[in-house]
Amino acid sequence: MRDKLGTIGARTGFFRNNYKITPGLYCIGEPSTTSPVVVTANYKLSFDTLRQGLVGVNAWLLVIDTRGINVWCAAGKGTFSAEEIAYQVHKANLDQIVTHREVLLPQLSANGVAAHELKKLCGFRGRFGPILAADLPKFLQAGEADEDMRTVTFTLRERAVLIPLEICMLWKQLSVVALIIFILSGISPDFFSPTLAFNRGILLVFATLTAMFAGAVATPLLLPWLPFRQFWLKGAIMGSLASLLLLFIGWQSLGDIEKIAICLWTISSSAYLAMNFTGSTPFTSLSGVAKEMRNGLIFQIGSAILALIFWIAGPFV
């Protein structure tokens, strides 16, 4: 139950930044000197997923220190490396525990591990396993990975799993944004109006929540069917539809300049939130993400500033 609650905490972002275990050698079942050695990160969610995938298998788990970061991200950051694996191999005296000289590496660590250097560093040869921990029993039985085991997917279910984390991690930013919105909404020809601050502020906060749904929920769910390759453009499309919906449900009390502000704010916020998913999908590359951010942030920042200027100007027009 403690592990299950920890998984919920990690999935929702509350324990994500410090959800880790002590590096070292662990076991599943009753491993022997000939049992396979599977390498993983010390991010507890990665460790638990691996344990769950290896139920019924006797194996050694070599957990390396990735500062509590998952395999894919740690490999990109350089903490899941041949040097760190070799360090943990020596520290655990692995050569005295198993008779073979091979460790199984997660395929998603390939961008950070120079497998040809591993044997030189510790005497153990590295072999890359399947993408998913659930495929490990089949991989160990067959001795090799087929095409399906080596194919990275980003299905509807896999995209939906990311949504709670994105939503829950926004509460701090939303609190700050809401405070700023209420203050700006109260600016009037009479200097400041608490009534305007509440009435107009509620509308813009609601638009912000709508943008959150459009960018962090609808965009990843509809990802394959939305046009354009860059995520911020996909988010901008959903934000445009959401802003039109807001105007359609009846905000006739707003002036034209305030309606424009609502649209710009919703579109820019949705585009920004959708761009967060570039780090969660195999569709993008490091250079591609950098290029997308250069293009997207200019639009998002410019639209948000323009939206706030128009929103402040509303009571004066």
C-alpha positions as CSV (number, residue, x, y, z in Angstrom):
1,M,0.0,0.0,0.0
2,R,2.9,2.4,0.8
3,D,4.3,1.7,-2.7
4,K,0.9,2.3,-4.3
5,L,0.4,5.6,-2.4
6,G,3.9,6.6,-3.4
7,T,3.0,5.9,-7.1
8,I,0.0,8.1,-6.8
9,G,2.1,10.8,-5.3
10,A,4.7,10.6,-8.1
11,R,2.0,10.5,-10.8
12,T,0.4,13.6,-9.4
13,G,3.7,15.4,-8.8
14,F,3.5,15.7,-5.0
15,F,6.5,13.4,-4.3
16,R,8.0,13.4,-7.8
17,N,11.1,15.5,-7.0
18,N,12.3,13.3,-4.1
19,Y,10.9,9.9,-4.8
20,K,14.0,7.8,-4.8
21,I,15.7,4.8,-3.2
22,T,19.2,4.0,-2.1
23,P,21.5,2.8,-5.0
24,G,22.9,-0.7,-4.6
25,L,22.1,-4.4,-5.4
26,Y,18.6,-5.7,-4.8
27,C,17.0,-9.0,-5.6
28,I,13.7,-10.3,-7.0
29,G,12.7,-13.8,-6.0
30,E,15.6,-16.0,-5.1
31,P,18.4,-15.2,-7.6
32,S,21.5,-17.4,-7.9
33,T,25.0,-16.9,-9.3
34,T,23.6,-17.4,-12.8
35,S,20.6,-15.1,-12.6
36,P,20.4,-12.1,-14.8
37,V,21.4,-8.6,-13.5
38,V,19.0,-5.9,-14.6
39,V,20.2,-2.2,-14.3
40,T,17.8,0.6,-13.4
41,A,17.6,4.1,-12.0
42,N,17.0,5.0,-8.4
43,Y,13.8,6.8,-9.2
44,K,11.4,4.8,-7.0
45,L,8.7,4.7,-9.7
46,S,11.1,3.2,-12.2
47,F,12.3,0.7,-9.5
48,D,8.7,-0.3,-8.6
49,T,7.7,-0.7,-12.3
50,L,10.6,-3.0,-12.9
51,R,9.8,-5.1,-9.8
52,Q,6.2,-5.4,-11.0
53,G,7.4,-6.5,-14.4
54,L,9.7,-9.2,-13.0
55,V,7.1,-10.9,-10.8
56,G,7.9,-14.6,-10.9
57,V,11.5,-14.1,-12.2
58,N,14.6,-14.6,-10.1
59,A,16.9,-11.7,-10.9
60,W,19.4,-9.2,-9.4
61,L,18.5,-5.5,-9.7
62,L,21.5,-3.1,-9.8
63,V,20.2,0.3,-8.9
64,I,22.4,3.2,-9.9
65,D,22.4,6.7,-8.6
66,T,20.6,9.0,-11.1
67,R,19.7,11.6,-8.4
68,G,16.1,10.2,-8.3
69,I,15.5,10.8,-12.1
70,N,14.0,8.3,-14.4
71,V,16.0,6.3,-16.9
72,W,15.3,8.3,-20.1
73,C,15.8,11.7,-18.5
74,A,18.8,10.6,-16.5
75,A,20.5,9.2,-19.7
76,G,19.9,12.5,-21.4
77,K,21.4,14.4,-18.4
78,G,24.4,12.1,-18.2
79,T,23.7,10.6,-14.8
80,F,22.7,7.2,-16.3
81,S,26.1,6.4,-17.7
82,A,28.7,3.6,-18.2
83,E,30.8,5.2,-15.5
84,E,28.0,5.2,-12.9
85,I,27.1,1.6,-13.7
86,A,30.7,0.5,-13.4
87,Y,30.9,2.3,-10.0
88,Q,27.9,0.5,-8.7
89,V,29.2,-2.8,-10.1
90,H,32.4,-2.4,-8.1
91,K,30.7,-1.1,-5.0
92,A,28.3,-4.2,-4.9
93,N,31.2,-6.6,-5.6
94,L,29.0,-8.0,-8.4
95,D,31.9,-10.1,-9.8
96,Q,31.8,-12.1,-6.6
97,I,28.0,-12.6,-6.6
98,V,27.4,-13.8,-10.2
99,T,29.5,-16.1,-12.4
100,H,28.5,-14.4,-15.7
101,R,29.7,-11.1,-16.9
102,E,26.7,-9.4,-18.4
103,V,24.2,-6.7,-17.2
104,L,20.9,-5.9,-18.9
105,L,20.4,-2.2,-19.6
106,P,17.1,-0.4,-20.3
107,Q,16.9,0.5,-24.0
108,L,15.9,4.0,-23.2
109,S,19.3,4.5,-21.5
110,A,21.1,4.0,-24.8
111,N,21.5,7.8,-25.4
112,G,23.6,8.0,-22.2
113,V,25.4,4.7,-21.9
114,A,28.5,3.9,-24.0
115,A,28.0,0.1,-23.8
116,H,31.4,-0.6,-25.5
117,E,33.1,1.3,-22.6
118,L,31.3,-0.6,-19.9
119,K,33.4,-3.8,-20.2
120,K,36.6,-1.8,-20.0
121,L,35.5,-0.1,-16.9
122,C,34.1,-3.0,-14.8
123,G,34.5,-6.2,-16.8
124,F,30.8,-6.6,-17.4
125,R,29.3,-6.5,-20.9
126,G,26.2,-4.4,-21.3
127,R,23.2,-5.7,-23.4
128,F,20.2,-3.6,-24.1
129,G,16.8,-5.1,-23.2
130,P,13.3,-4.2,-24.2
131,I,11.5,-0.8,-23.9
132,L,9.0,-1.9,-21.3
133,A,9.8,-3.7,-18.0
134,A,6.7,-5.9,-18.6
135,D,8.4,-7.4,-21.6
136,L,11.5,-8.5,-19.6
137,P,10.2,-12.1,-18.7
138,K,9.5,-12.7,-22.4
139,F,12.9,-11.2,-23.3
140,L,14.8,-13.3,-20.8
141,Q,13.0,-16.5,-22.1
142,A,13.7,-15.7,-25.7
143,G,17.2,-14.3,-25.2
144,E,16.5,-11.4,-27.6
145,A,14.1,-8.6,-28.2
146,D,11.7,-8.7,-31.2
147,E,10.5,-5.6,-33.1
148,D,7.6,-5.0,-30.8
149,M,9.8,-4.9,-27.7
150,R,12.1,-2.3,-29.3
151,T,9.3,0.0,-30.6
152,V,8.4,3.1,-28.5
153,T,4.7,3.8,-28.4
154,F,2.7,6.8,-27.3
155,T,-0.8,5.4,-27.1
156,L,-3.9,7.1,-25.8
157,R,-3.5,5.4,-22.4
158,E,0.2,6.4,-22.2
159,R,-0.7,10.0,-23.0
160,A,-3.5,10.0,-20.5
161,V,-1.2,8.9,-17.7
162,L,0.8,12.1,-18.1
163,I,-2.3,14.4,-17.6
164,P,-2.7,14.2,-13.8
165,L,1.0,15.2,-13.3
166,E,0.7,18.2,-15.6
167,I,-2.5,19.4,-13.9
168,C,-1.4,18.9,-10.3
169,M,2.0,20.6,-10.9
170,L,0.2,23.8,-12.0
171,W,-1.5,24.7,-8.7
172,K,1.4,26.9,-7.5
173,Q,1.6,28.8,-10.8
174,L,-2.2,29.0,-10.9
175,S,-2.4,30.6,-7.4
176,V,0.1,33.3,-8.4
177,V,-1.5,33.9,-11.8
178,A,-5.0,34.1,-10.1
179,L,-3.7,36.7,-7.6
180,I,-2.2,38.8,-10.4
181,I,-5.4,38.5,-12.5
182,F,-7.6,39.8,-9.6
183,I,-5.3,42.7,-9.1
184,L,-5.2,43.7,-12.7
185,S,-8.9,43.1,-13.2
186,G,-9.7,45.7,-10.5
187,I,-7.8,48.6,-12.2
188,S,-10.4,51.2,-13.2
189,P,-10.8,54.9,-13.9
190,D,-11.4,55.2,-10.1
191,F,-7.9,53.7,-9.5
192,F,-9.1,50.3,-8.1
193,S,-12.5,48.7,-7.8
194,P,-12.9,45.5,-5.6
195,T,-16.1,44.8,-7.4
196,L,-14.4,44.8,-10.8
197,A,-11.5,42.8,-9.4
198,F,-13.9,40.0,-8.4
199,N,-16.3,40.1,-11.4
200,R,-13.7,40.5,-14.1
201,G,-11.1,38.4,-12.3
202,I,-13.5,35.4,-12.1
203,L,-14.0,35.5,-15.8
204,L,-10.3,35.5,-16.6
205,V,-9.5,32.8,-14.0
206,F,-12.2,30.7,-15.6
207,A,-10.6,31.3,-19.0
208,T,-7.3,30.2,-17.5
209,L,-8.8,26.9,-16.3
210,T,-10.4,26.4,-19.7
211,A,-6.9,26.9,-21.2
212,M,-5.5,24.3,-18.8
213,F,-8.0,21.8,-20.0
214,A,-7.4,22.6,-23.7
215,G,-3.6,22.5,-23.4
216,A,-2.9,19.9,-20.7
217,V,-5.9,17.5,-21.3
218,A,-7.5,17.8,-24.7
219,T,-4.2,18.4,-26.6
220,P,-2.4,15.2,-25.5
221,L,-5.6,13.1,-25.8
222,L,-6.1,14.3,-29.4
223,L,-2.4,14.5,-30.3
224,P,-2.3,12.3,-33.4
225,W,-5.3,14.0,-35.0
226,L,-4.3,17.6,-34.5
227,P,-2.5,19.2,-37.4
228,F,1.1,20.5,-37.3
229,R,4.2,18.8,-35.9
230,Q,5.1,21.3,-33.1
231,F,3.2,20.8,-29.9
232,W,2.6,24.5,-29.2
233,L,0.7,24.9,-32.5
234,K,-1.5,21.9,-31.5
235,G,-2.1,23.6,-28.2
236,A,-2.9,26.9,-29.9
237,I,-5.5,25.2,-32.1
238,M,-7.2,23.7,-29.0
239,G,-6.9,27.1,-27.2
240,S,-8.6,28.8,-30.2
241,L,-11.5,26.4,-30.1
242,A,-11.8,26.8,-26.3
243,S,-11.8,30.6,-26.6
244,L,-14.5,30.5,-29.2
245,L,-16.5,28.3,-26.9
246,L,-16.1,30.8,-24.1
247,L,-17.4,33.6,-26.2
248,F,-20.3,31.4,-27.5
249,I,-21.6,30.5,-24.1
250,G,-22.5,34.1,-23.5
251,W,-20.1,36.8,-22.3
252,Q,-22.0,39.6,-23.9
253,S,-21.3,41.9,-21.0
254,L,-17.7,42.1,-22.0
255,G,-16.4,44.7,-24.4
256,D,-14.8,43.8,-27.7
257,I,-11.3,44.6,-26.4
258,E,-11.9,42.3,-23.4
259,K,-13.1,39.5,-25.6
260,I,-9.9,39.8,-27.7
261,A,-8.0,39.7,-24.4
262,I,-9.8,36.5,-23.4
263,C,-9.1,34.8,-26.7
264,L,-5.4,35.8,-26.7
265,W,-4.9,34.7,-23.1
266,T,-6.6,31.3,-23.6
267,I,-4.7,30.6,-26.8
268,S,-1.3,31.5,-25.4
269,S,-1.8,29.6,-22.2
270,S,-3.0,26.5,-24.0
271,A,-0.1,26.7,-26.4
272,Y,2.4,26.9,-23.5
273,L,0.9,24.0,-21.6
274,A,0.8,21.8,-24.7
275,M,4.5,22.5,-25.2
276,N,5.3,20.8,-21.9
277,F,4.6,17.4,-23.5
278,T,7.6,17.7,-25.8
279,G,9.7,16.1,-23.0
280,S,7.3,13.2,-22.6
281,T,7.1,11.8,-26.1
282,P,9.4,9.9,-28.5
283,F,8.2,12.3,-31.3
284,T,10.7,15.0,-30.5
285,S,14.4,15.4,-30.3
286,L,16.6,17.7,-28.1
287,S,17.3,20.1,-31.0
288,G,13.6,19.9,-32.1
289,V,12.4,20.9,-28.6
290,A,14.9,23.8,-28.6
291,K,13.6,25.0,-32.0
292,E,10.0,24.6,-30.9
293,M,10.6,26.7,-27.7
294,R,12.3,29.4,-29.7
295,N,9.3,29.7,-32.0
296,G,6.6,29.0,-29.4
297,L,7.7,31.2,-26.6
298,I,7.8,34.3,-28.8
299,F,4.2,33.8,-29.7
300,Q,3.1,32.8,-26.1
301,I,4.8,35.7,-24.3
302,G,3.8,38.3,-26.9
303,S,0.1,37.1,-26.9
304,A,0.0,36.9,-23.1
305,I,1.4,40.5,-22.6
306,L,-1.0,41.8,-25.3
307,A,-3.9,40.0,-23.6
308,L,-3.1,41.6,-20.2
309,I,-2.7,45.1,-21.8
310,F,-6.1,44.7,-23.5
311,W,-7.7,43.3,-20.3
312,I,-6.4,46.3,-18.2
313,A,-7.6,48.7,-20.9
314,G,-11.1,47.2,-20.9
315,P,-12.7,49.5,-18.2
316,F,-11.2,52.6,-19.8
317,V,-12.6,52.0,-23.3
